[in-house]
Amino acid sequence: MPSAPIAITMGEPAGIGGELAIAAWQTLRNEGPPFLLLDDPCRIRALATSLGAHVDIATIADADEARAAFHAAIPIMPLTRPVPLAPGSPTPSTASAVLESIETAVALARGGHVAAMVTSPIQKATLQDAGFPYPGHTEYLAALAGVPRTVMMLSGPDLRVVPVTVHVALANVPARLSIDAIVETTRILHRALEEDFALKAPRIAACGLNPHAGEEGRMGREEIETIVPALEILRKEGIDITGPHPADTMFHPRARARYHAALCMYHDQALVPLKTIAFDEGVNVTLGLPFVRTSPDHGTALDIAGRGLARPESLIAAIRLASDLAGRRNRPSSETTR
């Protein structure tokens, strides 16, 4: 376990992020890994009271204080502006606090003050109504970190998936799918599987884009003209990647046993099987950043916010995975894992 705590961002304050953080602390307070919240202590205290959760809050000024406080109270580094308790009612007026929470977590992670950051879900439309220019969290984190390209991985107990194209309309996917995009995404994925997931010889399986992986051009030529040439480049670099495979036969148990990660061509091709297999345990991992970032694989759930119905398993999994990945970055392991 890393010596530094993990920073958890506020996310959309009208969503379920706060109540999940409270539930995660109740689960992890005695076993770790320790974390701190970047939030409004008054909001979290009021939220806990409304949920009937008997928790103490420790307002801290420095990340180093979190580990000592964690067993007895939820450590919170306050934001510079108050945030109202209004479950289910998002407003652009809180956008500056949401972004401050993210920016502070990045600064703490880059400075080595926290081992990793876990981001609570944001309400993209609310932020964009306030002038936020990015499609989502991942793109914003890449800009803050100054990296040209990041890769989104969804990880569950029995499946890891990476989409080459992410927040793109389905009609625009073929135009966005290029040899360079497939090659660059796979290189980042392969490096992460080796370095962060401690896999000695990562095996990657690539999906086709079209039904039956194009059936030799009868159902589309993207496999022939784009995917196969990209895979040939990767194999020449020594990357163990197979495919393109028909996506409809990629995700049953016997198929999943043959690879460590699935390279998918578009968003839903990756996320539908992952969320079907591991809806409550799925974790979003951003590959290619100079720090570890994970996130629960669900949204803000405004419809149930503040009602105590949200399940914390995905957030807990995100915290534990962030701790594992950070520990491996600081102390490389030769142990092969699944």
Secondary structure, 3 states (H helix, E strand, C coil): CCCCCEEEECCCCCCCHHHHHHHHHHHHCCCCCCEEEEECHHHHHHHHHHHCCCCCEEECCCHHHHHHHHCCCEEEEECCCCCCCCCCCCCHHHHHHHHHHHHHHHHHHHCCCCCEEECCCCCHHHHHHCCCCCCCHHHHHHHHHCCCCCEEEEECCCCEEEECCCCCCHHHHHHHCCHHHHHHHHHHHHHHHHHCCCCCCCEEEEECCCHHHHCCCCCCCHHHHHHHHHHHHHHHCCCEEEEEECHHHCCCHHHHCCCCEEEECCHHHHHHHHHHHHCCCCEEEEECCCCCEEEECCCCCHHHCCCCCCCCHHHHHHHHHHHHHHHHHHCCCCCCCC
